[in-house]
Amino acid sequence: MEIQLQYQERATRKNGNERGNLIGEIKIMVPKSLTKEEKEIFEKLDKISKFNPRKT
């Protein structure tokens, strides 16, 4: 998955006064398969972690 973000007039100044747009790109890489050990580690992390990405 690839996401591009654009923040208008947030980049460094060009030509003295005018600001350009700041553009950032986010790439999310998800493995197609996990080893048994990786799966166990993620399950353990799920049980002990208090992090909830849906509550900020």
Secondary structure, 3 states (H helix, E strand, C coil): CEEEEEECCCCCEECCCEECCEEEEEECCCCCCCCHHHHHHHHHHHHHCCCCCCCC
